Amino acid sequence: MNFKLRKIKAVILCAAVLTIAGTVTVFAGNASSGSVAANYILGDADGDGNVTINDVTCIQTSIAELPLSGGISQLSADVDGNGEIEISDATLIQQWLAEMTTPYSIGENPSEEPSQIPTDEEGWGTEIFCP
């Protein structure tokens, strides 16, 4: 119980500090191709079309296993693409909001389509991945 309370306090503190620091909003472009990559904006965890401090709060709330009113976009929230939503994803968004350089295209529609690993005759390497 004490650990969960500390987690909640940490989420609230982070949200308060970042709200005081200000926010940067990026508006989504026109995504009309219908592909997987065109359907989301990297870092837009709450799915509202903007990357803001609210997305960081959404990720932190999800990690703390607290209820989310609007849910979370798994694909958008996983900024580093490792398959899991972690505090490092929230940190990368915070760095981007602070106009620090990050190695990811936060605030943009990822340009590369998911592709398939070349396969051999036995079917090895049929998983989908993003290069």
N, C-alpha and C positions, 0 to 999 in steps of 0.2 A: 504494500500500500504506500509506504513512504517513497519507494522508487517511482511509482506512478505519479505521485504528487509532485516530486521533483521534476519529472518529465513535463508535466503540465505547466509548472512555473517557468521552466526553460523555454517552452513554446511561447508563452505569453510575453516573457521578457524579450525574446528575439523579435517577436512581432512588434512590440512597443518601440524598441530601439530603431528598427528599420522603418517604421512608420514616421517616427520623428525625423529620421535622416532624409525622408522624401522618397518619391517613387519616379520611375521612368516608365512610360507606356509606349509600347510598340504596337502599331495596328497591323493586322493581318493583310496580306496582299490577296489578289484574286486567285483562288485555287480552283481551276475549272477542269483539270485533266481527269479527275475522278480516281487518281491513283492513291495508293496508301500514303505516299510521301506528301501529297497535296492536301491531305485531310487533317493535318495537324501542324501546329507551330511548336518547335522545340522550346520547352520551358513553360508553356502555357498549361500548367497542371490543372487549373480549374476550368479550362475549355471555353473561356469567354472571348478568345481571339486576341488577347493582350497579355504581354509578359509584365507582371507587376509584383509588388511585394505580397500581394494576395496569393500568388502562386507558391511562393516560399512558405507562407503560412499554411496553405493547403497541404504541401508535402510534409511539413512538421506535424500537422494535425494527424495526417495519415500514419506517420511513423509512430506517433504516440497512441495510436489505435483509438482515437477519439472520433465520435460521429461527425461526418461531413455532410452538410446540407445538400451540396450539389454533386458530390462524388469527386473522383480524381481521374484525369486522363493518364493512364499508365504509360502510353507511348510518349506523350509530351513531357511527363514528369521525369522519366528516365533519361536525364540529360547526357550522362556519360555512356549510355547504351549498353550497360553491363547486365541488363535484364532485371535489375532490382531497383526499387525506389529507396534511396538512402539519404542520409543527411548531407553527403557530399553533393548530391544533385541540387539540394536547396542552397548549399554554399556556392556552387557554380553560378546559379541564378543571381544570388546576392552579389557576387563579384561582377557579373555582367551588368547588373543594375547600377553598380558603383563605377561603371565604365572602365573596369579592369579587363585586361585581355584574357580570354579563355580559349581553349582549343576547340570549342564546339560552336555550332551555328545557332546559338540561342536567339530567339526572336524571329527566326526564319523558317520557311518550309524547307525541310531537308531536300536537297536537289537530287540525291542519288536514289534510284528506285531499289527496293530490295531485290537481290539477285540470288540465283541458285548456284551452289557449289558444283563444279563439274563432277560428273559421276562416272564410275567405271561400269563394267558389265554386270557386276554383282550388286549394284545399287548403292555403293558407298558414297557418302557426301551429298545426300539429297536434301539436307537441311537448308532452310532459307536463312540468309544472313544479310546484313547490311555491311558492305565493305568499308 
